[in-house]
Amino acid sequence: MDKNPKNQISIKINGQEKNVDKKDKKEPIPVAAETENVDDLQSSQQIDSKQSDESPLNHEVAATHDAEEEEFSWVLPNEDTYESKPSNYTPIEDVRQTTSTKEYLHVKRPKGSKRSFGPRTTIPLKTFTVSIILAIIVGLGFGAIILKLMAGVGVEPANANQEIPAATSPVQEEDKPTEAATNGIEIPPITAAFTQVQVFKSEESAFTVVDSVKSSGFPAGVVEIDGLYHVIIALGSDKGKLSTIESDYFDKVAEEPYSKPYEISGGSFEKVNAADASFISSAQIVFSKLIEVSSNAFASGTIADDHWKSVTDEYEKMEASEGLSENLSSFSKELTAAYEQLKVFKDNKDQAALLKSQQSLINALSNYNDWKKSLS
């Protein structure tokens, strides 16, 4: 609506303006306090209403009202409606105040810690306990590893310190070079001969015959050559000097023995300790001379003084030092026994002593061969 001056109102009806004066507006009809006749009052009101309906202003207002009803109808809210109905929303502040604090599991803050303004988190008791246990296990594991590494580093100085007094010990100073030092040596072969009675493929069968021969009063032993085990009854520098013992054996046992040359092999050896290396060179010479003297005594029935002096000189040079291997230690003892038995025969012409010297020489040969096997 547009307002015009001088008490005029301009109304647009279907796009056309209509001006209406406020002066023409009909005043309300006063109601009489007392009427003498109700019919007269009603008839007068009907007359007035007819007159008012017939006025041009009423016609224009009615037309305007009809036009407005045809376009749309205004529905204005009633203020009493909002005041009478209760509100369906609740402010956020009220929700925070109504929330129960018992619904949360709060962790107490240690004294002096600052309050966090973020959302409070809840920690289940089971998860918290498992976390602590895992942390303890991991810590102990790392601690054990570190201690083990520290202990491993600390062991080396302790071992180094323990070796110092051991090196200064006078007993170990003598043993150490003997055990640790190794010398490569060249051992020459020894030319000899032996008298055999039987040959076997089995070592056990050969030693059975050895026991039988010894029970007859003759020396006996076993020599392995190329996988065959030879039962021998005598050693000599050559087979011609063993003919006497062959005859004696045949006469007593009624079996003919057989003598043949035999080379006691030598060779190059690297794994020889210092005691064995210093002993074997002199021991080989004594062994070879004792074989010669014993076989000559069987052939001639005596020992020449010059032969005995030569053996004695070499025997006195041979000294078995401490630290010898087991086989060479036994070899040394058998050489000593053979030398003493030959000395008895030289002084008393005892045939039993001569046979015993042969048994000691056969045993020495077995120890010597076993020692060489241990070096290969």
Contacts in CASP RR format, 6 or more apart in sequence:
PFRMAT RR
TARGET T0000
AUTHOR 0000-0000-0000
METHOD contacts of the structure
MODEL  1
MDKNPKNQISIKINGQEKNVDKKDKKEPIPVAAETENVDDLQSSQQIDSK
QSDESPLNHEVAATHDAEEEEFSWVLPNEDTYESKPSNYTPIEDVRQTTS
TKEYLHVKRPKGSKRSFGPRTTIPLKTFTVSIILAIIVGLGFGAIILKLM
AGVGVEPANANQEIPAATSPVQEEDKPTEAATNGIEIPPITAAFTQVQVF
KSEESAFTVVDSVKSSGFPAGVVEIDGLYHVIIALGSDKGKLSTIESDYF
DKVAEEPYSKPYEISGGSFEKVNAADASFISSAQIVFSKLIEVSSNAFAS
GTIADDHWKSVTDEYEKMEASEGLSENLSSFSKELTAAYEQLKVFKDNKD
QAALLKSQQSLINALSNYNDWKKSLS
1 9 0 8 1.000
1 10 0 8 1.000
1 11 0 8 1.000
1 12 0 8 1.000
2 10 0 8 1.000
2 12 0 8 1.000
2 17 0 8 1.000
3 9 0 8 1.000
3 10 0 8 1.000
4 10 0 8 1.000
4 19 0 8 1.000
7 21 0 8 1.000
7 22 0 8 1.000
7 23 0 8 1.000
8 19 0 8 1.000
8 20 0 8 1.000
8 21 0 8 1.000
8 22 0 8 1.000
9 19 0 8 1.000
9 20 0 8 1.000
9 22 0 8 1.000
10 17 0 8 1.000
10 18 0 8 1.000
10 19 0 8 1.000
11 17 0 8 1.000
11 18 0 8 1.000
11 19 0 8 1.000
11 20 0 8 1.000
11 64 0 8 1.000
12 18 0 8 1.000
13 63 0 8 1.000
13 64 0 8 1.000
13 67 0 8 1.000
13 68 0 8 1.000
14 67 0 8 1.000
18 60 0 8 1.000
18 64 0 8 1.000
20 57 0 8 1.000
20 60 0 8 1.000
20 61 0 8 1.000
24 55 0 8 1.000
24 57 0 8 1.000
25 57 0 8 1.000
26 52 0 8 1.000
26 55 0 8 1.000
26 57 0 8 1.000
26 58 0 8 1.000
29 45 0 8 1.000
29 48 0 8 1.000
32 41 0 8 1.000
35 41 0 8 1.000
52 58 0 8 1.000
104 120 0 8 1.000
104 122 0 8 1.000
105 122 0 8 1.000
105 123 0 8 1.000
106 120 0 8 1.000
106 122 0 8 1.000
107 123 0 8 1.000
109 115 0 8 1.000
166 172 0 8 1.000
167 173 0 8 1.000
167 176 0 8 1.000
174 322 0 8 1.000
175 323 0 8 1.000
177 274 0 8 1.000
178 273 0 8 1.000
178 274 0 8 1.000
178 275 0 8 1.000
178 322 0 8 1.000
178 323 0 8 1.000
179 273 0 8 1.000
179 323 0 8 1.000
181 273 0 8 1.000
181 274 0 8 1.000
182 270 0 8 1.000
182 271 0 8 1.000
182 272 0 8 1.000
182 273 0 8 1.000
182 274 0 8 1.000
183 272 0 8 1.000
183 273 0 8 1.000
183 274 0 8 1.000
183 277 0 8 1.000
184 268 0 8 1.000
184 269 0 8 1.000
184 270 0 8 1.000
184 272 0 8 1.000
184 277 0 8 1.000
185 268 0 8 1.000
185 269 0 8 1.000
185 272 0 8 1.000
185 277 0 8 1.000
185 280 0 8 1.000
185 281 0 8 1.000
186 267 0 8 1.000
186 268 0 8 1.000
187 266 0 8 1.000
187 267 0 8 1.000
187 268 0 8 1.000
187 269 0 8 1.000
187 280 0 8 1.000
187 284 0 8 1.000
187 372 0 8 1.000
188 266 0 8 1.000
188 267 0 8 1.000
188 284 0 8 1.000
189 263 0 8 1.000
189 264 0 8 1.000
189 265 0 8 1.000
189 266 0 8 1.000
189 267 0 8 1.000
190 263 0 8 1.000
190 264 0 8 1.000
190 266 0 8 1.000
190 284 0 8 1.000
190 287 0 8 1.000
190 288 0 8 1.000
190 291 0 8 1.000
191 237 0 8 1.000
191 261 0 8 1.000
191 263 0 8 1.000
191 264 0 8 1.000
192 235 0 8 1.000
192 236 0 8 1.000
192 237 0 8 1.000
192 238 0 8 1.000
192 261 0 8 1.000
192 262 0 8 1.000
192 263 0 8 1.000
192 264 0 8 1.000
192 288 0 8 1.000
192 291 0 8 1.000
193 235 0 8 1.000
193 236 0 8 1.000
193 237 0 8 1.000
193 238 0 8 1.000
193 239 0 8 1.000
193 240 0 8 1.000
193 241 0 8 1.000
193 242 0 8 1.000
193 259 0 8 1.000
193 260 0 8 1.000
193 261 0 8 1.000
193 262 0 8 1.000
193 295 0 8 1.000
194 223 0 8 1.000
194 230 0 8 1.000
194 232 0 8 1.000
194 234 0 8 1.000
194 235 0 8 1.000
194 236 0 8 1.000
194 242 0 8 1.000
194 259 0 8 1.000
194 260 0 8 1.000
194 262 0 8 1.000
195 232 0 8 1.000
195 233 0 8 1.000
195 234 0 8 1.000
195 239 0 8 1.000
195 242 0 8 1.000
195 245 0 8 1.000
195 246 0 8 1.000
195 249 0 8 1.000
195 257 0 8 1.000
195 258 0 8 1.000
195 259 0 8 1.000
196 223 0 8 1.000
196 230 0 8 1.000
196 231 0 8 1.000
196 232 0 8 1.000
196 233 0 8 1.000
196 257 0 8 1.000
196 258 0 8 1.000
196 259 0 8 1.000
196 260 0 8 1.000
197 209 0 8 1.000
197 213 0 8 1.000
197 220 0 8 1.000
197 231 0 8 1.000
197 232 0 8 1.000
197 233 0 8 1.000
197 249 0 8 1.000
197 255 0 8 1.000
197 257 0 8 1.000
197 258 0 8 1.000
198 206 0 8 1.000
198 209 0 8 1.000
198 230 0 8 1.000
198 231 0 8 1.000
199 228 0 8 1.000
199 229 0 8 1.000
199 230 0 8 1.000
199 231 0 8 1.000
200 206 0 8 1.000
200 209 0 8 1.000
200 228 0 8 1.000
200 229 0 8 1.000
200 231 0 8 1.000
201 227 0 8 1.000
201 228 0 8 1.000
201 229 0 8 1.000
202 229 0 8 1.000
203 222 0 8 1.000
203 224 0 8 1.000
203 229 0 8 1.000
205 229 0 8 1.000
206 222 0 8 1.000
206 229 0 8 1.000
206 230 0 8 1.000
206 231 0 8 1.000
207 222 0 8 1.000
209 220 0 8 1.000
209 231 0 8 1.000
210 220 0 8 1.000
210 221 0 8 1.000
210 222 0 8 1.000
210 231 0 8 1.000
213 219 0 8 1.000
213 220 0 8 1.000
213 221 0 8 1.000
213 231 0 8 1.000
213 233 0 8 1.000
213 253 0 8 1.000
214 220 0 8 1.000
216 252 0 8 1.000
216 253 0 8 1.000
217 252 0 8 1.000
217 355 0 8 1.000
218 233 0 8 1.000
218 245 0 8 1.000
218 248 0 8 1.000
218 249 0 8 1.000
218 252 0 8 1.000
218 253 0 8 1.000
218 355 0 8 1.000
219 233 0 8 1.000
219 234 0 8 1.000
219 355 0 8 1.000
219 356 0 8 1.000
219 358 0 8 1.000
219 359 0 8 1.000
219 362 0 8 1.000
220 231 0 8 1.000
220 232 0 8 1.000
220 233 0 8 1.000
220 359 0 8 1.000
220 362 0 8 1.000
221 231 0 8 1.000
221 232 0 8 1.000
221 233 0 8 1.000
221 362 0 8 1.000
221 363 0 8 1.000
221 366 0 8 1.000
222 229 0 8 1.000
222 230 0 8 1.000
222 231 0 8 1.000
222 232 0 8 1.000
222 366 0 8 1.000
223 229 0 8 1.000
223 230 0 8 1.000
223 232 0 8 1.000
223 262 0 8 1.000
223 365 0 8 1.000
223 366 0 8 1.000
223 369 0 8 1.000
224 230 0 8 1.000
224 369 0 8 1.000
225 262 0 8 1.000
232 362 0 8 1.000
233 245 0 8 1.000
233 249 0 8 1.000
233 257 0 8 1.000
233 358 0 8 1.000
234 242 0 8 1.000
234 245 0 8 1.000
234 259 0 8 1.000
234 295 0 8 1.000
234 298 0 8 1.000
234 358 0 8 1.000
234 362 0 8 1.000
235 291 0 8 1.000
235 294 0 8 1.000
235 295 0 8 1.000
235 358 0 8 1.000
235 361 0 8 1.000
235 362 0 8 1.000
235 365 0 8 1.000
236 242 0 8 1.000
236 291 0 8 1.000
236 292 0 8 1.000
236 294 0 8 1.000
236 295 0 8 1.000
237 288 0 8 1.000
237 291 0 8 1.000
237 292 0 8 1.000
237 295 0 8 1.000
237 296 0 8 1.000
238 261 0 8 1.000
238 295 0 8 1.000
239 259 0 8 1.000
239 260 0 8 1.000
239 261 0 8 1.000
240 259 0 8 1.000
240 299 0 8 1.000
241 295 0 8 1.000
241 296 0 8 1.000
241 298 0 8 1.000
241 299 0 8 1.000
242 259 0 8 1.000
242 295 0 8 1.000
242 298 0 8 1.000
243 259 0 8 1.000
243 299 0 8 1.000
244 298 0 8 1.000
244 299 0 8 1.000
245 298 0 8 1.000
245 358 0 8 1.000
246 256 0 8 1.000
246 257 0 8 1.000
246 259 0 8 1.000
249 255 0 8 1.000
249 257 0 8 1.000
250 256 0 8 1.000
250 257 0 8 1.000
264 365 0 8 1.000
264 368 0 8 1.000
264 369 0 8 1.000
265 372 0 8 1.000
266 372 0 8 1.000
269 372 0 8 1.000
269 375 0 8 1.000
269 376 0 8 1.000
270 375 0 8 1.000
271 375 0 8 1.000
272 280 0 8 1.000
272 375 0 8 1.000
273 323 0 8 1.000
273 325 0 8 1.000
275 321 0 8 1.000
275 322 0 8 1.000
275 323 0 8 1.000
275 324 0 8 1.000
275 325 0 8 1.000
276 324 0 8 1.000
276 325 0 8 1.000
276 328 0 8 1.000
276 371 0 8 1.000
278 321 0 8 1.000
279 318 0 8 1.000
279 319 0 8 1.000
279 320 0 8 1.000
279 321 0 8 1.000
279 324 0 8 1.000
279 328 0 8 1.000
279 332 0 8 1.000
280 328 0 8 1.000
282 314 0 8 1.000
282 317 0 8 1.000
282 318 0 8 1.000
282 319 0 8 1.000
283 318 0 8 1.000
283 328 0 8 1.000
283 331 0 8 1.000
283 332 0 8 1.000
283 335 0 8 1.000
285 314 0 8 1.000
285 318 0 8 1.000
286 311 0 8 1.000
286 314 0 8 1.000
286 315 0 8 1.000
286 318 0 8 1.000
286 335 0 8 1.000
286 339 0 8 1.000
287 335 0 8 1.000
287 361 0 8 1.000
287 364 0 8 1.000
287 368 0 8 1.000
289 307 0 8 1.000
289 310 0 8 1.000
289 311 0 8 1.000
289 314 0 8 1.000
290 311 0 8 1.000
290 335 0 8 1.000
290 338 0 8 1.000
290 339 0 8 1.000
290 342 0 8 1.000
290 357 0 8 1.000
290 361 0 8 1.000
291 361 0 8 1.000
292 307 0 8 1.000
293 303 0 8 1.000
293 307 0 8 1.000
293 308 0 8 1.000
293 311 0 8 1.000
293 342 0 8 1.000
294 338 0 8 1.000
294 342 0 8 1.000
294 354 0 8 1.000
294 357 0 8 1.000
294 358 0 8 1.000
294 361 0 8 1.000
296 303 0 8 1.000
296 304 0 8 1.000
296 307 0 8 1.000
297 303 0 8 1.000
297 342 0 8 1.000
297 345 0 8 1.000
297 354 0 8 1.000
297 357 0 8 1.000
298 354 0 8 1.000
301 349 0 8 1.000
302 346 0 8 1.000
302 349 0 8 1.000
303 342 0 8 1.000
303 345 0 8 1.000
303 346 0 8 1.000
308 342 0 8 1.000
308 346 0 8 1.000
311 339 0 8 1.000
311 342 0 8 1.000
315 335 0 8 1.000
315 339 0 8 1.000
318 332 0 8 1.000
318 335 0 8 1.000
320 329 0 8 1.000
320 332 0 8 1.000
324 332 0 8 1.000
325 371 0 8 1.000
325 374 0 8 1.000
327 367 0 8 1.000
327 368 0 8 1.000
327 370 0 8 1.000
327 371 0 8 1.000
327 374 0 8 1.000
328 367 0 8 1.000
328 371 0 8 1.000
330 363 0 8 1.000
330 367 0 8 1.000
331 364 0 8 1.000
331 367 0 8 1.000
331 368 0 8 1.000
331 371 0 8 1.000
334 360 0 8 1.000
334 361 0 8 1.000
334 363 0 8 1.000
334 364 0 8 1.000
334 367 0 8 1.000
335 360 0 8 1.000
335 364 0 8 1.000
337 356 0 8 1.000
337 360 0 8 1.000
338 357 0 8 1.000
338 360 0 8 1.000
338 361 0 8 1.000
338 364 0 8 1.000
341 353 0 8 1.000
341 354 0 8 1.000
341 356 0 8 1.000
341 357 0 8 1.000
341 360 0 8 1.000
342 353 0 8 1.000
342 354 0 8 1.000
342 357 0 8 1.000
344 350 0 8 1.000
344 353 0 8 1.000
345 351 0 8 1.000
345 353 0 8 1.000
345 354 0 8 1.000
345 357 0 8 1.000
END
